[in-house]
Amino acid sequence: MNSTSSWFSQTFGFVRGNILVLTISGSLGMFSRSMVFPYVPLYVLSLGGDPEQVGIVYALGPLGGLLMFPIAGYLADHMNRPRLIALAGYFSAVMLLINAVAPTWEWVAAARLLQGLAVFHFPASSAIIADSLPPEHRGRGMATMAAMAGTVALFAPYLAGTTLDAWGVERGMRILYVAMAAAYAGGATINLLFLKETRQVSPDRVRMDNLAQTFRGVYADIVPMLRGFSPALKAMSVIVTLCFVCNGLAGPFWVVYVTTEVGLSSSQWGLILLVEAGLRNLSTIPAGFLVDHFGRRRFILMVLLFSWVIPLLLLAGFFAQVLVLRCVIGIISAFFSPAMGALMADIVPSENRGRVMAAIGRGTVMVGGATGGIGGPGVGFLTTLPLIIGSACGGILYAISPSIPFLFVLGAMVVAFALAVGFLHEPKNAEL
């Protein structure tokens, strides 16, 4: 018993303090997002939208972030990070309530645009996680956080699907949005009360009377910062961007395709997402250990290679085929996020992690996402504009032919794989 306790302490002892707080608050957000996000396209359609307008809604989500991300990186390096994270949670809760009362799809689009401004907390939370995990545990640490949050959210898509079957898409989604707003407010309160700063705040504090000068300085520093990126970091930036473009282009239309082309119900799609999430969660912690032990690069290459199965959706004709495909995607995704996130932390110095992660995100992008690449800590301002364009084009391309977005994914993943082979390398000494 003592040996078991000692092993557990050595293996998962990092799940304490800030990591535990962010895992708990993140679990609330993950559960609510897993309920709502898979069905947003159906909500837009129920409010009078069409596939092109689904693309517009998803394109507007990151638009606020395009302005805020460079500022967010500066704020993360110069202000109190826990307060920034909590503020973003409360702001998002208010924006979610707008979705809950939306009379038309335009309201959903406007709320999406405003909620994009809340990205100012992503660099702060990413920096706190990187600072709170020792380099040798970063892979398993990020994997464990994802697995814990994912386990809590395991049944969320299925519960949401049954809610929509019972109450209808429009009324059911309003209920789910209210629940999501409550979860975000609860998570923000937890972060405000228990999250601790990991470094001394710079004496060069941001003040309202010099805000314009601060903003000019932030944007002026972008080009020199990008020039200082190593070849590996540049390659990671392009790979992450391609993954987000694919998720923005094809992600929102998984649920549309399986319900209209394959003929599945909302609850059947929710059941598929439940099984996928279960397999991904079971794989995530072992994946984190393997990433730490064998290195990040080989698993990134493996996932990008296996991601070429995504367009097989176009050959699916019934429930079991879609289920198997999503299970494969779930398992490979379990390796990709911890590998990319750990490598990002390994090659970015701690003193400017906030600004760099504001530029290219945390690295934890999902491969084959089925809800749209609309945000999250993996997004940075360099990925935002391509994500907006991809999301806007997704609806147009889907209206031309449902196969085009999924075939685009195949081409983009081939390019990402080639970049990873040629330029992605691990540092000899990881940054602390």
C-alpha positions in Angstrom: 0.0 0.0 0.0 2.8 2.4 0.9 4.6 1.5 -2.4 1.4 2.2 -4.3 0.9 5.5 -2.6 4.6 6.4 -3.2 4.3 5.5 -6.9 1.1 7.6 -7.3 2.7 10.5 -5.5 5.7 10.4 -7.8 3.7 9.9 -10.9 0.8 12.4 -10.4 2.2 14.6 -7.6 2.1 17.6 -9.9 -1.7 17.6 -9.8 -1.9 20.1 -7.0 -1.9 23.9 -6.6 -2.4 25.8 -9.8 -2.6 22.6 -11.9 -5.4 21.2 -9.7 -7.3 24.5 -9.7 -7.1 24.9 -13.5 -8.1 21.3 -13.9 -11.2 21.7 -11.8 -12.3 25.0 -13.4 -11.4 23.6 -16.8 -13.5 20.6 -16.2 -16.6 22.8 -15.7 -15.8 24.5 -19.0 -15.1 21.3 -20.8 -18.4 19.7 -19.7 -20.5 22.7 -20.8 -18.6 23.1 -24.1 -19.0 19.4 -24.8 -22.8 19.8 -24.4 -23.1 22.9 -26.6 -20.5 23.1 -29.2 -21.3 19.9 -31.2 -24.8 21.2 -31.9 -24.2 24.9 -32.6 -24.6 24.4 -36.4 -28.0 22.8 -35.8 -29.0 25.8 -33.6 -28.0 28.3 -36.3 -30.0 26.4 -38.9 -33.0 26.3 -36.5 -32.9 30.1 -36.1 -33.2 30.6 -39.9 -29.5 30.2 -41.0 -28.1 28.1 -43.8 -24.7 26.4 -44.3 -23.1 29.6 -45.5 -24.3 31.4 -42.4 -23.0 28.6 -40.2 -19.6 29.4 -41.7 -20.1 33.1 -41.0 -20.9 32.4 -37.3 -17.8 30.3 -36.9 -15.7 32.9 -38.7 -16.8 35.7 -36.4 -15.8 33.8 -33.3 -12.0 34.4 -33.6 -12.4 37.9 -35.0 -12.3 39.6 -31.6 -9.2 37.5 -30.8 -7.4 39.0 -33.8 -7.3 42.3 -32.0 -6.9 41.0 -28.5 -4.2 38.3 -28.8 -1.1 40.6 -29.0 -2.5 42.7 -26.2 -3.3 39.5 -24.3 0.3 38.3 -24.4 1.5 41.6 -23.1 -1.1 41.6 -20.3 -0.1 38.0 -19.4 3.5 39.1 -18.9 2.8 42.3 -17.1 -0.4 41.9 -15.0 -1.9 39.5 -12.5 -2.7 36.3 -14.4 -5.3 34.8 -12.1 -7.4 37.9 -12.2 -7.2 38.0 -16.0 -8.3 34.4 -16.2 -11.3 35.0 -13.8 -12.3 38.2 -15.6 -12.5 36.3 -18.9 -14.7 33.6 -17.4 -17.2 36.1 -16.1 -17.2 38.0 -19.4 -17.8 34.8 -21.4 -20.7 33.8 -19.1 -22.5 37.0 -20.0 -21.9 36.5 -23.7 -23.3 32.9 -23.5 -26.6 34.3 -22.1 -27.0 36.3 -25.3 -26.9 33.0 -27.2 -29.6 31.6 -24.9 -32.1 34.4 -25.7 -31.1 34.9 -29.4 -34.2 35.4 -31.6 -32.3 34.9 -34.9 -29.0 33.5 -36.0 -27.5 37.0 -36.3 -27.7 37.3 -32.5 -25.6 34.1 -32.2 -23.1 35.6 -34.6 -22.9 38.8 -32.6 -22.4 37.0 -29.4 -19.7 34.8 -31.0 -17.9 38.0 -32.1 -18.0 39.6 -28.6 -17.0 36.4 -26.9 -13.9 36.3 -29.0 -12.6 39.3 -27.0 -12.3 36.9 -24.0 -9.1 35.3 -25.4 -7.0 37.6 -23.3 -6.9 34.9 -20.7 -5.4 32.1 -22.9 -1.7 33.3 -22.8 -2.1 33.8 -19.0 -3.4 30.3 -18.4 -0.9 28.7 -20.8 2.0 30.5 -19.1 0.8 29.4 -15.6 0.5 25.8 -16.7 4.0 25.8 -18.3 5.5 27.5 -15.2 3.8 25.1 -12.8 4.9 21.9 -14.5 8.6 20.6 -14.5 10.0 20.0 -18.0 10.2 16.2 -17.4 6.5 16.0 -16.6 5.0 18.4 -19.1 3.7 15.7 -21.5 2.0 13.7 -18.8 0.9 16.9 -16.9 -1.0 18.3 -19.9 -2.3 14.9 -20.8 -3.5 14.3 -17.2 -5.3 17.7 -17.1 -7.0 16.9 -20.5 -8.0 13.4 -19.3 -9.5 14.6 -16.1 -11.5 17.3 -17.8 -12.5 15.0 -20.5 -13.7 12.3 -18.1 -16.0 14.8 -16.4 -17.4 15.8 -19.8 -17.7 12.2 -21.1 -21.5 12.0 -21.1 -22.1 15.7 -22.0 -22.6 15.3 -25.8 -25.0 12.4 -25.3 -27.0 14.2 -22.6 -27.2 17.2 -24.8 -28.3 15.1 -27.8 -31.1 13.5 -25.8 -32.1 17.0 -24.6 -32.4 18.2 -28.2 -34.4 15.1 -29.1 -36.8 15.7 -26.2 -37.2 19.5 -26.4 -36.3 20.3 -30.0 -33.1 22.0 -31.2 -34.0 25.6 -30.5 -35.5 25.2 -27.0 -32.9 22.6 -26.0 -30.0 24.7 -27.0 -31.3 27.7 -25.0 -31.4 25.4 -21.9 -27.8 24.2 -22.6 -26.5 27.8 -23.1 -27.8 28.8 -19.7 -26.1 25.8 -18.1 -22.9 26.7 -19.9 -23.0 30.3 -18.7 -23.4 29.0 -15.1 -20.5 26.7 -15.5 -18.2 29.5 -16.8 -19.2 31.7 -13.9 -18.5 29.0 -11.4 -15.1 28.2 -13.0 -14.2 31.9 -12.9 -15.0 32.1 -9.2 -12.8 29.1 -8.5 -9.9 30.6 -10.4 -10.3 34.0 -8.7 -10.3 32.5 -5.2 -7.7 29.8 -5.5 -5.3 30.4 -8.5 -1.9 31.7 -7.5 0.5 33.9 -9.5 3.7 32.1 -10.6 6.1 35.1 -10.8 6.4 38.6 -9.7 4.4 41.1 -11.7 6.6 43.4 -13.7 6.9 46.9 -12.2 6.0 48.3 -15.6 2.3 48.0 -14.9 -0.3 48.7 -17.5 -2.3 51.8 -16.6 -5.3 53.4 -18.3 -3.5 56.7 -18.8 -0.7 55.1 -21.0 -2.9 52.4 -22.6 -2.5 53.8 -26.2 1.3 53.9 -25.8 1.2 50.3 -24.4 -0.8 49.0 -27.4 1.6 50.7 -29.9 4.6 49.1 -28.1 2.9 45.7 -28.1 2.2 45.7 -31.8 5.6 47.1 -32.7 7.3 44.2 -30.9 5.5 41.6 -33.0 7.8 41.5 -36.0 11.0 41.4 -34.0 9.6 38.6 -31.9 8.6 36.6 -35.0 12.0 37.0 -36.5 13.5 35.5 -33.4 11.5 32.2 -33.8 13.6 29.1 -34.3 13.0 27.0 -37.4 11.2 24.4 -35.2 9.0 27.1 -33.7 8.1 28.4 -37.2 7.2 24.9 -38.3 5.0 24.4 -35.3 3.3 27.7 -36.0 2.4 26.6 -39.5 1.3 23.1 -38.4 -0.9 24.5 -35.7 -2.4 27.0 -38.2 -3.2 24.3 -40.7 -4.9 22.2 -38.0 -7.1 25.1 -36.9 -8.0 25.9 -40.5 -9.1 22.3 -41.0 -11.1 22.4 -37.9 -12.7 25.7 -38.8 -13.4 24.5 -42.4 -14.7 21.0 -41.7 -15.4 20.8 -38.0 -18.8 22.5 -37.8 -20.2 20.3 -40.6 -19.5 16.9 -39.0 -22.9 17.1 -37.3 -24.6 18.5 -40.4 -23.2 15.8 -42.6 -24.0 12.8 -40.3 -27.6 14.0 -39.7 -28.4 15.0 -43.3 -26.2 12.7 -45.4 -25.8 9.6 -43.2 -29.2 10.0 -41.5 -28.2 9.9 -37.8 -30.2 11.5 -35.0 -28.8 14.1 -32.6 -28.7 11.5 -29.8 -26.8 9.0 -32.0 -24.2 11.7 -32.8 -24.0 12.4 -29.1 -23.4 8.7 -28.4 -20.6 8.6 -31.0 -18.9 11.6 -29.3 -19.4 9.9 -25.9 -17.6 6.7 -27.1 -14.9 8.8 -28.8 -14.3 10.9 -25.7 -14.1 7.8 -23.5 -11.4 6.2 -25.7 -9.5 9.5 -26.0 -9.6 9.9 -22.2 -8.4 6.3 -21.6 -5.5 7.0 -24.1 -4.6 10.5 -22.9 -2.6 9.7 -19.7 -0.7 6.8 -21.2 0.0 9.0 -24.2 1.4 11.7 -22.0 3.8 9.2 -20.4 4.9 7.9 -23.8 5.4 11.5 -25.1 7.7 12.2 -22.1 9.6 9.0 -22.4 10.1 8.6 -26.2 10.0 12.3 -27.2 7.5 14.6 -28.8 8.4 14.6 -32.5 7.7 10.9 -33.3 4.2 11.1 -32.0 3.4 14.3 -33.8 4.5 12.6 -37.0 2.4 9.5 -36.2 -0.7 11.6 -35.6 -0.3 13.7 -38.7 0.1 10.5 -40.8 -3.0 8.8 -39.3 -5.1 12.0 -39.7 -5.3 11.1 -43.4 -8.2 8.8 -42.5 -10.6 11.8 -41.8 -12.0 12.0 -45.4 -13.2 8.4 -45.0 -16.4 10.0 -43.5 -17.4 10.5 -47.1 -17.7 6.7 -47.5 -19.7 6.2 -44.3 -23.3 5.1 -44.8 -24.4 4.1 -41.3 -23.8 4.5 -37.5 -21.1 1.9 -37.0 -18.8 3.3 -39.7 -19.0 6.9 -38.3 -18.4 5.5 -34.8 -15.2 3.6 -35.8 -13.9 6.7 -37.7 -14.4 9.0 -34.8 -12.8 6.5 -32.4 -9.7 6.4 -34.5 -9.6 10.2 -34.5 -10.1 10.3 -30.7 -7.2 8.0 -30.0 -4.7 9.8 -32.2 -5.8 13.2 -30.8 -4.9 11.9 -27.3 -1.3 11.9 -28.4 -1.2 15.1 -30.5 -2.2 17.7 -27.9 0.3 16.7 -25.1 3.1 16.2 -27.7 2.6 19.6 -29.3 1.9 21.4 -26.0 5.0 19.9 -24.3 7.2 20.7 -27.3 5.9 24.3 -27.3 6.8 24.7 -23.6 10.2 23.0 -24.2 11.4 25.5 -26.9 9.9 28.8 -25.6 11.8 30.6 -22.8 9.7 31.3 -19.7 10.3 35.1 -19.7 8.3 35.6 -22.9 6.0 32.7 -22.9 3.0 34.9 -22.6 3.8 36.9 -25.8 4.9 33.9 -27.8 1.8 31.8 -26.8 -0.4 34.8 -27.7 1.1 34.7 -31.1 0.8 30.9 -31.8 -1.2 29.5 -28.9 -0.3 26.7 -26.5 0.1 24.2 -29.3 -2.7 22.0 -28.0 -4.9 21.9 -31.1 -7.1 18.9 -31.8 -6.8 16.9 -35.0 -10.1 16.2 -36.7 -12.2 18.3 -34.4 -15.9 17.9 -34.9 -17.2 21.2 -33.4 -15.2 23.8 -35.3 -11.8 25.4 -34.6 -13.2 28.4 -33.0 -10.9 29.1 -30.1 -9.3 27.7 -27.0 -5.8 28.1 -25.6 -4.3 26.6 -28.7 -5.2 29.7 -30.7 -2.9 32.7 -31.2 -3.2 35.8 -33.3 -1.1 34.3 -36.1 -3.6 31.5 -36.4 -6.7 33.7 -36.0 -6.9 35.2 -39.5 -6.4 31.9 -41.3 -9.0 30.4 -39.0 -11.5 33.1 -39.8 -11.0 32.6 -43.5 -11.2 28.9 -43.2 -14.4 29.1 -41.2 -16.0 31.5 -43.6 -15.1 29.4 -46.6 -16.3 26.2 -44.9 -20.0 27.0 -45.3 -19.5 28.1 -48.9 -17.6 25.0 -49.8 -20.0 22.7 -48.0 -22.9 24.3 -49.9 -21.1 23.6 -53.2 -20.4 20.0 -52.2 -20.4 18.4 -48.7 -17.2 16.5 -49.7 -15.0 19.5 -50.3 -14.2 20.5 -46.7 -13.2 17.0 -45.8 -11.0 16.6 -48.9 -9.3 19.9 -48.0 -8.3 18.4 -44.6 -6.5 15.6 -46.4 -4.4 18.0 -48.5 -3.6 20.2 -45.4 -2.5 17.3 -43.3 -0.1 16.1 -46.1 1.5 19.5 -46.0 1.7 19.5 -42.2 3.3 16.1 -42.2 6.0 17.3 -44.7 6.8 20.3 -42.5 7.1 18.2 -39.4 9.5 15.8 -41.1 11.7 18.6 -42.5 11.8 21.2 -39.7 10.3 19.9 -36.4 13.1 19.0 -34.0 13.4 18.8 -30.2 15.8 20.9 -28.2 18.7 19.2 -26.4 17.8 21.1 -23.2 14.2 22.0 -22.5 13.3 25.4 -21.3 12.2 25.5 -17.6 
